[in-house]
Amino acid sequence: MTTPPPSGFDARRFKRVERDGYNLIARRYLDGASARAALTDALLEAANLSAGQTLLDLASGPGVLAQAALPRVAPGGRVIASDLAEATLAAGRSACPGLLCAAADAEALPFPDHSFDRVLCGLGLMFFPDEHLALAEMRRVLRPRGRLALSIWGAAGQAPLVECALACLRRLLPAPKVARPSPLRLAPLLPDLLARAGFADIDIRTCELVFVYPDATGYWQAFLDLAGGAAGSLSRLPAETQARFPVEVAQELEPFRAGGGFRLVNTVLIASALSG
């Protein structure tokens, strides 16, 4: 299966928007990492880490996964956090001064073949314009029988954290001239994508992420603190337009009302596979 880009899609512009957006929210993304701790733990377990391994964390942002992996590959191991957004990496280094970082494009990694025992990619694959090329690069830098562990959002209907915000934006804003690739597009394709990229022993499991918000404003801020490209684009809208979203999104959140607030249960897919 393939996931052709929307008509008129410009991959370079898309990457620039995502880079600028994640640079904008770098500190806030790091501050919100504790809410995603269950996903961090599940992905590290899937990676099957041990002392002495070398590990690359792609789409690392502020290096939350990379930092959590460090003690699991000690002593003698090495972890590199890599991301297109250099300010997110800087935020990670401020929290963990010894963190090794490399600003890089996941579709053109600056590492030799067979450099790593493990590659991680947490909630990142769906933001690479060419997921096939990104997976090929991951396999290239893995050593023979090296392990890839990645996570992506579940299928449509299973990720209200993302879907409620996107539905609100579609309702209130004109349709964009060029559509963005959906962050939910890869869930039904993941086994085939990994197999086509040459990975073997593919294992895909689910992880639940539960978020509780006291009100719609709290939800909207949490979305902005996670969605780099969208957050960057929305920050350029007139202030009065921006002020509408935390109020209007209550309509999309209503099915998830629990008590005086909202409870959103999200499915994330955790995949592990060997480089063959």
C-alpha positions, -999 to 999 in steps of 0.1 A, spaced: 0 0 0 11 36 -5 -1 69 9 2 94 -20 5 130 -8 -23 155 -13 -24 173 -47 0 202 -47 18 191 -16 52 206 -11 73 184 12 100 210 18 75 236 29 58 210 51 90 202 68 98 239 73 64 244 89 68 215 112 103 225 122 93 261 129 63 249 149 81 225 171 109 251 177 81 274 189 67 250 214 99 232 224 98 241 261 61 234 264 64 201 247 91 191 272 70 203 302 40 181 290 61 149 287 49 135 320 14 131 306 28 107 280 49 86 304 30 54 298 38 57 261 75 63 268 76 32 290 58 10 264 81 21 236 112 14 256 100 -20 266 93 -28 229 129 -18 221 143 -45 243 173 -24 254 204 -37 272 237 -24 284 263 -14 258 239 -8 229 240 22 206 206 39 200 192 66 177 160 84 188 143 100 157 118 128 159 132 131 194 120 166 201 134 175 235 148 140 239 123 126 263 127 90 250 165 94 246 169 105 282 147 77 295 168 52 274 202 63 288 201 43 320 189 12 301 219 11 279 244 19 306 272 11 311 289 14 278 259 24 257 254 55 236 221 74 228 217 101 201 186 123 200 179 135 165 152 160 152 147 185 125 138 212 150 171 223 166 154 243 194 137 212 207 170 195 209 184 225 228 155 222 253 165 186 258 201 194 264 191 220 290 173 193 309 201 167 304 234 184 296 251 152 286 225 143 259 241 138 225 220 155 198 221 157 160 197 180 140 188 159 110 162 151 84 148 115 91 146 110 53 183 117 48 201 106 80 238 117 83 249 84 98 268 55 81 252 22 74 248 -2 103 256 25 130 230 15 156 216 -14 175 183 3 181 163 30 164 133 46 182 107 69 168 79 81 191 49 96 174 70 108 145 66 86 114 32 102 105 50 136 103 76 125 77 63 134 42 77 102 27 73 75 53 87 49 29 120 68 26 121 74 64 117 37 71 144 28 45 168 52 63 160 36 97 167 2 83 199 14 66 214 28 98 205 -3 119 229 -31 123 219 -66 110 192 -79 133 189 -44 149 156 -35 163 132 -6 154 106 5 179 81 31 169 47 45 178 20 62 158 -16 74 166 -43 48 161 -69 48 134 -96 74 129 -119 74 158 -92 62 183 -73 95 189 -97 121 202 -68 142 215 -59 150 178 -93 145 162 -113 170 183 -89 198 175 -87 190 138 -125 188 136 -129 222 153 -104 237 129 -122 223 99 -154 237 112 -142 272 118 -115 278 92 -116 278 54 -103 247 38 -65 250 31 -54 254 -5 -32 223 0 -42 197 25 -18 184 51 -12 146 53 -34 132 80 -16 122 112 -40 93 115 -33 79 80 -8 52 88 -25 30 114 -41 6 89 -10 6 67 17 0 94 23 -37 90 26 -34 52 49 -4 55 73 -22 77 73 -53 56 79 -33 24 108 -16 40 124 -50 46 117 -54 83 111 -88 98 95 -103 130 70 -74 130 50 -71 162 23 -44 167 5 -38 200 -17 -11 214 -11 13 242 -39 35 258 -32 71 267 -58 87 289 -60 125 292 -84 143 316 -90 181 313 -110 203 336 -124 223 307 -121 230 270 -95 256 275 -72 231 292 -77 207 264 -69 233 237 -37 243 254 -26 207 257 -32 202 220 -12 233 211 16 221 234 18 189 214 11 198 177 41 217 165 32 225 129 -5 233 137 6 254 167 29 274 146 3 280 119 -24 290 144 -1 314 161 -1 336 130 -39 340 129 -55 372 143 -58 372 181 -96 373 179 -96 341 158 -72 323 181 -94 332 210 -124 314 195 -108 279 194 -107 272 232 -144 281 234 -157 264 202 -138 231 207 -162 223 235 -186 212 208 -162 185 196 -153 175 231 -190 170 243 -190 132 236 -161 129 260 -176 148 289 -169 132 323 -182 150 354 -172 187 351 -145 181 325 -135 158 297 -118 124 295 -102 113 263 -90 77 258 -65 74 229 -51 44 212 -14 44 201 1 16 181 35 3 193 55 -15 166 88 -34 169 106 -51 141 141 -64 132 162 -51 103 164 -85 88 
